[in-house]
Amino acid sequence: MPIHADDGRRWVEMEYLVPGTPEQVWHAMATGPGMTGWFTPTAVEEREGGELHFDFGGGLAQQGVVTGWDPPRRLTYEERDWSSTGSPGPLATEITITSRSGDRCVVRMVHSLFTDSDDWNDELEGFEGGWRIFFEVLRVYLREFAGQPAATVRTMAECPAGVDDGWSRLASGLALAGTDVGQRCESRDGAPPLAGVVELIHQTREGRDVMLKVDRPGPGIAVIGAYAMGDAARTMVCLYLYGEDAAENASAHEQAWSQWLHRTVGRDPIVSER
């Protein structure tokens, strides 16, 4: 993904084709309940000047302010403390939604930094990889669960032996080894209940993940992954659960997933349940 630069501004832009009407996509992209359904637990004051709060779990959170509010077409916001290592200024995000035929929309997302320095190019380039799996979740959410109440369970743990070992442990316990898209999988004895159909398989040198549309422990989406972190790996189980009992369902299974991941990969887990 190329980095654009002009007159003291550097930016990257991404486009995704997603199912849904502009109103459905706006709800998913610009409201707290909507973003909770495919990204992370989020609170949004739905107005220009309103505050945003992204909760990433494990004590990690990000604050922002809405700088433009034009439903269902355009949202802009800024995050001032977006980098833990300092930054040249706020990270500005612009989201535009354009209707296409067949109840589909193009979502265009632009991340901008206001600097002439190329010191932040790695961070800008990293946004595309960071958003990839979330927009895959968004597509399934809009196709199957748009507008429904949502709750998430996100459990992470370090695997000292690296990505291959971490993924092998996850795949064995959840019966994901050798699976193909469209195949139904069910977790094995000793793992929390998880059953559904594989929607996506993704693998690179830096990590691998599988996304399923699940019916156990309830209707939802699951993302199982292992990602390089130096010589070690961070493993993750993330469940997006939907329906009127989503919050209760998430709360009932959070501890079981935490304990299972700890036993499976061998380090203390970081857990977020909302």
N, C-alpha and C positions, 0 to 999 in steps of 0.2 A: 504494500500500500504506500504510494508516494506521499512524501511530506511536501506541502505547498508552503511557500514563503512569499510575503509581499508587504512592504512598508511596515516593518516592525511586528508583523503577525506571522505565526507559524501554525499550520492546522493540518488535520487529517479528516477525511470524509469517508463515510460508508453508506451503502444503500442495501436495503433488504426488502424483498417482496414478501408480504405476509397476507394471510387470509383475513377477511373482515371488512366491515364498513368503516368509513372514516370515524364515526362515533365510537364504534367498538375499539378501534385501534387507539384513538385518543384516550379512552378510559384506561387502556392497558399501559400507555406510555406516559400519562400525565397525572394520574391520581395515585394516592397511596394504596388503596385496595387493589388497583390494577397492577401496579409495579410489584406488589407483594406476590401476585399470582405467577410471575415468571422471572423476577430478578432477585430481590432481597426485601425483607420487611422494610416498608417505606411509609413515611408520613409526609403529606404535602398540604400546605395551605394553598388552596386553588385560586390564586389571584396573583397579579403582578405585585412584587414586593413580599410575597409569602415565603415562608421558610420550608426547606426540604430537610428530611432526616433519613439517611440510609443506615440501616443496622446490619452489619456484616457478621455479627456474632463474635464471641471471644473478647468482648470489650472493644471491638473495632467498629467505629461509626464515622460517618462523614456528613457534614452540614453544608447546606447551600441556600441560595436565595433565588427565587423566581424573578427573572428580569424581563420576560415577555410571556404573555398569556393570551393566545388567540385560538380558542377551541373552534372546530376540531382540526386546525391546520398547523399551528406553530407554537412550540414551547421553547423558551430559552432560560437557562439558569447558570449560575456561577458557583463554583466551590473554591473557597479561598485557601483552605488548609488541606489541599488534596494530596500533597506529597509529604511523607514523613521525613524526608531529607532536605526540606526547603524547596522553594520554587521561585520562578521569576515573577509570579503574580497569580491571580486567580485562573482556574481552568474554566473556560466558557464552553458551554454545550448548547447546540442548537438542534432541535428535532423538528422536522417538517414531515407532514403526512399528505400524500397525494393519492387521490382515488384512481383506481384502474378498473377496467371492466371485470365482470364476474365476481363482484364483492371481494376485491383485493385492493391492497394499498401498497405503495412504495413508502417505506420509512427511510428518510435520509438523516443521518446523524453526523454532526460536525463537532470536533473537539478543537479548540483554539487556545494557544498561549500567545501573549503579547510580548514578544522578545525577538531580537535579531540573532541571538545566540543559538548555535546548533547543539548546545550541551544537553538539551532536553529531547533530542530526536528519538532516543531509545524509548523514552516514556511515551511519546506520541505514537511511535510505531507499535508499541505494545497494546494499544487500545483495541486494535482489530482482533488480535488473538484473545484478548480478555472478554470481548463481547460475543465471540462466536457461539459458545454453547448456550448463552442466555437467549440469543435470538432464535436458536433452534427450539428451546423451551417455549419461547413466545409463539412460534408458529403452531405448536401443538395446543398450547393454551387457547389461542384464538380459534382454532379449529374445533376443539372439543369442550372447552370449559369457560368460554368468554363470559365475563361478568359475574361468575360465581364467587361466593366467599372463599378465601384461600388462607392457608396457613402453611408454614414451612418447618421442616426439621433439617438442619444442616450440621453434620458432624464431621470433624476433621481430625486427623492424627498423623504424626510423623512416622515414617517407616525408615529406619536408619540404613537399610540395605539397598535403597534406591527404587527407581520406578518399576523395573521388571519384577523385583521381589514383591513390592507393594501391590502391584496389579495382580500378580499370581495369587496372592493371599485373598484379595477381594473376589476375584473371579471364581476361585475354588469354593469359597463359602457361599456365594450367591448364585452358583451354577451358571456363570456367564462365560466360562472358557469355551472358545470355539463357536460361539453363537453367531447367527446371521440376522440381518434385518428381516423382520417379519416373524421371527421365531419366538415362541412363548417360553418364558423362563420362570422358575420358582426357586426361592431360596431353600437351602438344605437345612436339615436338623441342626440346631445350635445357633442359627442365624434368625434375626427377627423376620416376621412374615413379610415377604415381598414377592409379588407375582404380576407378570404383565408381558407385553409384546415389545420386542426390541424395535425402536424407531430409528436409531442412529448409532453407528460405530465410528469412532475417530481415533487415529493413532499417528503420532509423530515421535521423533527422538526425545522430545521434551515431555511427553506424557500420552496418556490414552484415556478415553472415557466412553461410556455406553449410556444412552438415554432410552428409557422405557416408558410407555404409557401403561400405567399399572391399575389393577383393580383390588389389590391387597397391598397395604392395610386399608385401602379405601381408594376411591377414584382419584387419579392424579398422575403425576410425572415424576420419575426418579432419574437422577444423574449419578452415576458411579464413576469415580475417576482416580487416577494417580498421576502426579505431576512432579517433574524434577525440581529439586530445591538443593542445589549444590550436589554433593554426593548422595544425599538422602532423597526422600520423596515425601510429598504431602498427599495423603490419601483423603478422599472425601466421599461421603454419602449425603446426597441432598434430595429430600422429598418435598414436592409441592402437592399438597392435598386440597381437595375442593369439596364444596357442599356446605350445608348448614352445620354439620358436625365436624368441619375440618379442624377447627381449633382444638376441640376435645380429642379428636383422633391423633393430632400431632402431639399433644401433651402426653397422651397415653403411651406413645411409642418412643418418645425422645430418649428416655433413660436406657431402654433396651438397645437402641442403636449406638449410644455412647459406649456402653459396656462391651458390646460385641466388637466394635471397631478397635477399642483398646486391646482386647484379647487377641484380635486377629493380626494387627500390625505392630503391637508392642510398645507403643508410647501413649502418654496421656492424651486424650482427645480434647478438642476444642468444640464446644457444642453451642448451637444457636437454635432456639425454638421460638417461633412467633406464630 
